[in-house]
Amino acid sequence: MIAPEGLWYVLAPLLMFFGSAVLGVWRKKAWLYVAAGLFLLILVAMLFFFRNPARPMPVESAIVSVSDGVVDEIVRLPDGSTRIEVFLSLLNVHALRAPVSGVVTGYEYYPGSFIPAQHLESVEKNERITVDLMTQYGPVQMSAISGAIARRVLLPVEVGEELIAGQRIGFVRFGSRSELILPPGVKAEVEVGDEVSAGVTVVGTIASTGGLE
């Protein structure tokens, strides 16, 4: 299944491939066969990048990852919340999913730089979209952050909208990172270096001591 956000990225090389192949057969020009081969490679790459696999719905008793990727930073914040950073390479599925069921209470677009997403300084400096959710665990914040290649974050949710855990909510084109802030009382269930899958990998559960009030 192909992500709708990548439709034109797939159709363009597909049409160019068929056009070059047909012209190559008709005109018998070697360079047209070479062009057809190049467009075919681009088509395969686009089909791979914009793949959109189905994911099982997560259990409601946990918070799941917003994106696929590798956890590269976990920070305990002064208010007791926990920030989890995930880097997405070009090989990861780039669909974004709701980490938990809740109501969207805030939506902000922040312009910024396009530092390569593998550098942690991109967290503070790069363009991003941040979404706030009110959930059964308390306020949860998620962000999609652009990179040097990924210069388009697609996250079409609205304030007041109800999201379901694991629901597909957006897409980031060509490499980036996601950020998830767990509220106080929620324990991070991943470590730096862990690979995570959007809507599947549990990243937070109610802490065994204390919990939420």
C-alpha positions in Angstrom: 0.0 0.0 0.0 1.3 3.4 -1.0 1.0 6.5 1.2 -1.4 9.1 -0.4 1.2 11.8 0.3 3.6 10.1 -2.2 1.2 9.6 -5.1 2.8 12.2 -7.4 6.3 11.0 -6.4 5.3 7.6 -7.7 3.3 8.6 -10.7 6.0 10.9 -12.2 8.8 8.3 -12.5 6.2 5.7 -13.6 5.0 7.8 -16.5 8.6 8.7 -17.4 9.6 5.0 -17.4 6.8 4.0 -19.7 7.4 7.0 -22.0 11.1 6.3 -22.2 10.5 2.5 -22.8 8.0 3.0 -25.5 10.1 5.6 -27.3 13.1 3.4 -26.9 11.3 0.5 -28.7 10.0 2.9 -31.4 13.1 4.9 -32.0 15.6 2.2 -31.1 17.8 4.6 -29.3 20.1 3.2 -26.6 20.0 6.3 -24.4 16.2 5.9 -24.1 16.7 2.4 -22.7 19.2 3.9 -20.2 16.7 6.6 -19.3 14.0 4.0 -18.8 16.2 2.0 -16.5 17.0 5.1 -14.4 13.3 6.0 -14.1 12.6 2.4 -13.1 15.2 2.7 -10.3 13.7 6.0 -9.1 10.2 4.4 -9.2 11.3 1.4 -7.1 12.9 3.9 -4.6 9.7 5.9 -4.3 7.6 2.8 -3.9 9.9 1.8 -1.1 10.0 5.1 0.7 6.3 5.8 0.4 5.2 2.3 1.6 2.3 2.5 4.0 2.0 -0.9 5.8 -1.0 -1.6 8.0 -0.3 -1.7 11.7 -2.3 -3.4 14.5 -4.1 -1.1 16.9 -2.2 -0.8 20.2 -3.6 -1.5 23.6 -5.2 1.4 25.4 -3.1 0.9 28.6 0.1 2.3 27.1 1.6 5.1 25.0 3.2 4.0 21.7 5.7 5.6 19.3 4.7 8.4 17.0 7.1 7.2 14.3 9.4 4.4 13.2 13.1 4.9 13.8 15.8 4.7 16.4 15.6 6.3 19.9 18.7 8.6 20.1 17.9 10.7 23.2 15.8 10.4 26.4 15.7 13.4 28.7 14.0 13.8 32.1 12.6 17.3 32.2 12.4 19.5 35.4 8.7 19.1 35.7 8.9 15.3 35.8 8.0 14.7 32.2 10.1 12.7 29.8 11.2 13.7 26.3 11.9 10.9 23.8 13.7 11.7 20.5 13.5 9.3 17.5 15.5 9.7 14.4 14.1 8.4 11.1 16.4 7.4 8.3 15.5 7.2 4.7 14.9 3.4 5.1 12.2 3.9 7.8 8.5 4.1 7.1 7.6 7.8 7.5 4.0 7.6 8.4 3.1 9.3 11.8 0.7 7.8 14.2 -1.1 9.0 17.3 0.8 7.8 20.4 -2.3 7.7 22.6 -6.1 8.4 22.4 -7.0 11.9 23.3 -8.3 15.3 22.2 -6.1 17.8 20.3 -5.7 20.9 22.5 -3.0 22.7 20.6 -1.3 22.8 17.2 1.7 25.0 16.4 3.9 25.4 13.3 7.4 26.6 14.1 9.6 27.8 11.1 13.3 27.0 11.4 16.4 25.7 9.8 17.0 22.4 7.9 19.9 20.9 9.8 20.4 17.2 9.1 18.0 15.3 11.4 20.7 13.0 12.7 22.2 15.9 14.6 20.5 16.5 17.9 20.8 20.3 17.5 18.1 20.0 14.8 15.6 19.4 17.7 15.9 23.0 18.8 16.6 24.7 15.5 14.7 23.0 12.7 11.2 23.5 11.3 8.6 21.5 13.2 4.9 21.0 13.9 3.9 20.4 17.5 0.6 18.8 18.6 -0.7 18.8 22.2 -3.1 16.1 23.4 -5.2 15.8 26.5 -5.3 12.1 27.4 -6.2 9.8 30.2 -2.5 10.1 31.4 -2.5 13.8 31.3 -1.1 16.2 28.7 1.0 14.5 26.0 3.0 16.5 23.3 4.3 15.2 20.0 6.3 16.9 17.4 7.4 16.1 13.8 10.7 17.8 13.0 12.1 18.4 9.5 15.6 17.6 8.3 18.0 18.6 5.5 16.1 16.4 3.1 12.7 16.2 4.7 11.4 19.7 4.2 7.7 18.9 4.3 5.9 17.8 7.5 2.3 16.8 6.8 0.3 16.6 10.0 -3.3 17.6 9.2 -5.0 17.4 12.5 -7.1 20.2 14.1 -7.7 21.5 17.6 -10.7 19.7 19.1 -10.2 16.6 17.0 -10.3 13.3 18.8 -7.5 10.9 18.0 -7.3 7.2 18.6 -4.1 5.5 19.7 -2.3 4.1 16.6 -4.4 6.2 14.2 -2.4 7.3 11.1 -2.2 11.1 11.4 0.5 12.3 9.0 3.6 11.8 7.0 7.1 13.3 6.8 8.9 13.3 3.4 12.5 12.0 3.2 14.1 11.6 6.6 13.5 13.5 9.8 12.8 13.0 13.5 9.9 12.8 15.9 9.6 13.9 19.5 7.3 12.7 22.2 6.9 14.2 25.7 5.4 11.8 28.3 3.6 13.4 31.2 4.8 13.0 34.9 3.9 9.6 36.3 4.5 7.9 33.0 7.6 5.7 32.7 9.6 5.5 29.6 9.8 1.9 28.3 12.5 2.4 25.7 16.2 3.1 25.9 18.6 5.0 23.6 19.5 2.8 20.7 16.1 1.0 20.6 14.4 0.6 17.3 10.7 1.6 17.4 7.7 1.2 15.2 4.9 3.8 14.9 1.7 2.7 16.6 3.3 -0.6 17.8 6.2 -0.1 20.1 5.2 0.8 23.7 7.3 3.8 24.8 5.5 4.7 28.0 3.4 3.1 30.7 2.0 4.2 34.1 4.8 4.1 36.6 4.5 1.4 39.2 5.1 3.8 42.0 2.8 6.8 42.4 1.0 6.8 39.1 -1.1 9.8 38.0 -3.4 11.6 40.3 
